[in-house]
Amino acid sequence: MALRRRMIRTEGQGLYEFTREAAAFLEAEDAEEGLLTVFVRHTSCSLLIQENADPSVQRDLKAFFRRLVPPSSDPVMDWIEHRQEGPDDMPAHIKAALTQVSIGIPYSAGRLLIGTWQGLYLFEHRDLPHRREVILHIAG
């Protein structure tokens, strides 16, 4: 078993791919077969496995979540109580609750068993830049 902490700097809402870093971790540890668990230690961002070939997929995902959960300054969100950290904070918590903060990815022969067009992403839900801590854990 091995564990690595990875800091991902974000520049606002969007998807930040770190598939290569996860794959490099498996290679560095000579991991043969098992499960890579990825966990993000924050409540206003999340993790996704998503298509990494066409950038319009990322744009559409951002637009969908922005429409699904607008900022708390939008009149349709007037029911929100938690507002002290800005109009993007509570919507970010909601978006994170709708997605996931932990992903398990099987690996074999030291390689992630994800699809050809799949990538591993941190999905930032806040407007301002952040440093997000992601934990990578190998069990095999």
Disulfide bonds with the S-S distance in Angstrom:
none
